[in-house]
C-alpha cells in the first residue's frame, strides 16, 4: 500500500545531499526550488488565521454545532490544537485581541466535563508565566468561573484542572492572590486535601506552601482551618509525592514559629510519632529507594529540626546524606518558590519562533446554511 502524506524521507535525503558539504554547491533549478517550496508550504499554517477559525467555532451556539455534525470530541480536539498555538505568549495574548478569550472561558461552563477540563488546560497555558495573559483572564472574570469549577463541579478531574489553572493564574499576581483569599480559597483547598483523589490532593498541596510564602500571616489562617491535622494525615500517604508535599506544608507552618512545636498547635505528640514512623520506614528502604526519597529524607530532618531544635536520627544513622550525595543537603523548598519567570528567562531563546508545523485541522463546521439568494 502506498504511503499517504508527504515524502519526508525523500525530503530528508534531498536536504542531506545538498547540505552535507561533501559536494560542490550548485544553484537550484527552478523545478527543484518550486518542489521544495511547495513541500514546505504544504506543512505550514497561518496560526492567527487558524485561531480566528477556532474562535468562530467557540462563538457558535452548541445546538448549531450539533446540527452540523460537530461532536464534543471534535471540540476537545480543537481545544488541544488551540493549546498548542497559545504556548507562544504572543499568540496567547492575541487570542483576546481576536475575540477568542471570552468564548474560551465560556467553555468552562460547557455541559460536557471533558470540554470543561480542556478549556481549563488552555487557560493554564495562556496565563503561565504571562502577566499580560493573567491580567486579561482576570479582567474577563475568568478566576470567578475557575473558582466555581474548583469548588462545585461534580467531576473531580474538572476540579483538578480548574485548580491547576487557578494556581498558574495567581502566581506572582497579587490581585489574583487577594481575590483567591477573599473567595475563601483556603477553605476550598482544605476540602481538596480531604478528597480521595491523589491528583487533586497534589495540586492543592503544591499551591499551599507558595501562598504561605507570599503571605506569612496566612499561617495562622490555615492553622485555624485545621490544615495541620490534614497535612499530618497526608504525610503518611502511600503516594510519595503527596507525602513530600504534605511534609513541605508542615515545614512551612513550623517555620512560622521556629523551635516551637506549637507552630502546629495541639498536635506536637502526633507529629513526633508521624516523623518517627517515617524515619523508621526510611531506614527499611533499599539503596535505590533511599536515593529516590532524597527530598523526603531532607524534609523529615528539616521538620524535626524546626520543631524540636535538634537533628533527627536520620543524621546519626547516616541516612540524611548518602555516599555520593552532596555533603550539605540543598534547600528543598527553593525550587518550589522560585519565580517561574526566572527559570523561563534562563532558558529563553530570542531566536525561537512559534512552531509552524501543520497538523491536519479538523473540519468542525460543514457547509454553511444556504444564503437568502439561493434558489
N, C-alpha and C positions, 0 to 999 in steps of 0.2 A: 504494500500500500504506500502510495506516495506521501511524503511528509507535507503537512499543511503549514502555512505561515512562512515567515522569512527564512531564507537560507543563511542562518547565522554562521554556520560552519564555513560556508563558501566565502562569506564576507570576512571572517577572521583570516582565512588563508590568503585572501587577496590583500588584506591590510598588512599582514606579516611579510608577504612577498615584496611589498613596495615600501616597507619602512624598516627592514631589519639591518640596513646599512651594508649588506653584502653585495648589492648590485649598484650599478650606476643609476643616478636619478634620471628620470625621464619625464617629460611633460605628458600629462594625462590626455588621452584622446577625448574628443567631445562625447563619444559614446560612453566611455568609462566614467567621465565626470557626471553625465546625465544619470547613468545607472546608480552611481554611488549616492547622489543627492536624492534620488527618488527612494532609494532604500532607507536612507536616514530619515527623510521627511515622513515616510510611512509609519515610523515608530515614534514620532514626536506628537505632542498635543499642546494646544493653547490652553494653559491651565486656567487663566482668567475666564476664557470663553466657556470652558467646561464647568467651572464653578458657577457661572451665571446659569447654565443649563440645570445644574443641580439645585440652585436657588429657586428656579422656576418650578421644579418638581416639588420642593418643600413648601412652596406657596400654594400649591394646588390642593383643593379640598380632597380629603381621603376618599369620599364617595366617587369623585371624578376619576381619581387614580384607579380605583377598583373597576370602574366601568371600562377603562382602557386596558384591563388585564394586569395592572401592576399589583404585585403581591407584597406582603410585609417583608418577605425575604429579599425582594428586589430593592426595597428601601434600605434594608440592612447593608446590602452590597454597595449601594450608592453612598451610604454614610462611611463605609470603610474606605471608599475612594476619596471622599471629601477629607477624611482624617489624614490621608497621605498628602493631600495638597496643602493642608494648613500646618504641616510640620515646618514649613517655611514661615517665619514670623511675618514677613511681608504679606504672604498670601493669607495668613490668619487674620491680619488686620484688614486686608482688602475684603474679606468676607462680609464685614459690616458695611463697607462702602458700597457693595453691590446689592445690599439688601438681604443677605443670607443669614445674618446672625439671629435676628428675631425669629424667623421660622424654624431655625435650628433649635432654639430654646423652646419653641412650641412643641417640638418632638419629645421634650422631656415629659409632656403630658399625654403622649400618644397612648392609645388603648392597648398596644402590644408591648409587653415587657421588654422584649429583645430590642425594640426600637428605642425605648427609653434608656436602655443600657448603652446602646451605640451612641445615642445623642450625648450622653454624659461623657463618653470616651472622647468624642470630638471636642467637646468643651474643654476637657482636661488638656488636650493637645494645644488648643488655642491659647489658654491662659498660662501654660507652664513657662516659666522664665520670661514672661512677656508682660511687662507693666501696662502697656497700652491695651493689650488684649484683656487683662484683668479689669481695667477701667471700663472698657466697652461692655463687658459682660455685667459688671456691677450696675452701670447706667441703664442697662436693659432689664434690670431686675432678675438677672439670672441666678443670683445667690438665693433669692427667695424660693424659686421653684426647686433648686437643688436641695435646699434645706427641707422642703416638703417631701421630696422623694427620699431623702436620707432618713427622715423620721417616721414617715407614714406609709410608704409604699409596701404593699403586701409581698412583693418579690424581694428576697434578701439580696440577690445579685444586683438588682436595680439600686437598692440602698447602698450596697458596697461601691458601685460605680459612682453614685452621687457623692458619697463621702470622698472618694478619690478626687473628683472634680473640685469639691469644696477645699480640700487640702491644697491643691495647686492654686486655686483662686485666691486664697487668703495668705499664702506665704509671701512674706515681705510686702504685705499690703495692709497697712494699718487700718484703713477704713473697713476692709474686709474682716479683719480680726475683730474689730469693735462690733461690727454687725453680727458676726457669729456669736460673740459673747452675749449681746443683747437679745438674740433669738434663743437664748437658753441652750446654746450649743453644747456646753459641758454636760448637761443632763442627757442630751441625745447621745453623746459619746459614752456616758455611763451605761445607757441602755444597750449600745452596740457591744460593749465589753461583756455584757450579760448574755449575748447571743451565743448560740451553739455553733455558728458558722465561723470557722477558723480564719477565712479570708477577711471577713467583716471585722473580726477581732483585731487582726493585724493592722488593718487600715486605721482603726481608731487608736490603737496603741502607738503607732508611729507618729500620729499627729499630737498626742498629748505632751510629750517632752518638748516639742517645738513651741507649743503655746505657752507652756510654763516658763520656757527660756525667754520668751518675748515679754511675758508679764509675770514676774516673780510673785507678785501679790496674789496671783490666782492659785498658788499652792494651798492657801487657806480655803479657797472656794471648793477645790476638788476634794480636800480632806473632809469638809463638811458634807459633801455629797456622797461620801462613802467610797471614794476611789481606792484608798489604801487596802481595804478589805478585799475588793475585787482584784486588785493587782496582785495581792499575795496569793489569791486562789489561782490566778493565771500563771504565776511564777512556778507552779508545779505542773503546768500543762505538758502533755506529751509532745506538742509541737515545739520544736527548738526555737523557731522564730518568735512564737508567742511568748515563750519563757524569757527570751532575751529582751524583748520589747517591754514586758512587764517589769523585769528587773531594772531596766533603764528608767521607767517611770518611777519606780520606788526610790531609785537612787536620786532622781531629781527632787523628790519630796524630802528625802532625808537630808540632802544638801541645803535645803531651805533653812534647816536648823542643825548645823553640823555638830556632831558629837553628842546629839541628844536623840535617843530613840523616840521621844515624844514628837519628833517631826512626823512620825506615823503614830498618832495617839492611840492608847489603849490596845495596841497590837504588838508591843515590843517582844513579848514572850513568844507569840505565834510567829513573828518574823524570824526570831532567832532559830526556832525549830525548823522553819522552812529552809533557811540558809544552811543549817547543819545537815538537813536531809540532802540538799543539793550538793554540798561538799562531799557527803558520803557517796552519792551517785556518781559524781565526777571521779572519785577515787576508784571506782569499779570500771571505768571506761578503758577501752583498748587504746593503744597509742594512736591509732587512726582517728578514733572518736574524740580523743583528747585534743588533737590538732584542730578538728572541726569545731570544737567547743571553746576555742580560744577566747572569743568575746564573752561568752557566758562565764568562764573562769574569772576574767578580769572584772566583770560586773559584780559577781558574788563577792569577790575580795574588796572591791571598792565600796560596796554597800555595807559590808561588815565594818570596814574602817570608819565609814561615815556615821554609823550608828553606835559603835562600841569603842571607838578610839583605840583600836588595836588591829593588827593584821589578822586575817583569817588563817586557819590551819593549812590552807592551800599553799601558803608560802613555805612553812616549815616542812611540809611534805613534798616540796619540790614540784607542785602541780600548777603553780601560777605561771612560771616561766619554764618552758620545757627546753631541753637541749636543742640548740639550733635556732631558737627564737630570740628576739631582741631581749637584751638584758633588762630593760625597763619597759613595762607594759605601756603601750600608747594610750592616748586619751580615747576611750571607747565611745565617747559621745560626740566628739568634734565633727565626725563625718555626717552626723545627723543634724547638726546645727549650722554647718557652713552654708552660706547663701548659695543657692543653686546657680545664680548668675556668675558667681566667681568661678565655679567649676566649669560652667559653659564657656566663659570667656577664655579660660586657659586652653581649651581645645578648639576655639573658634578659628575657622579658616576663612579669611575675607574673600578668597577666590572661589569658595564653594557656592554653587548656584543650585536653585531648586531642580529636582530631577525632571528631566524632560522625557523620560521613558514613557512610552504609551502602553496602556493596558486597554484591553477591549472594553469600551464603555457600554454598559447595559442600556438597552433601549427601553426606557421606562414608560414612555408615553407613545402610543401608536399614532396613526394619522389623526390629525385634528378633526373637529366636527366640521361638517360642510358649511361653507360660507353662505351668507344670505343670498348671494347671487347665483349660487349653484342651482342647477335645474334637475 
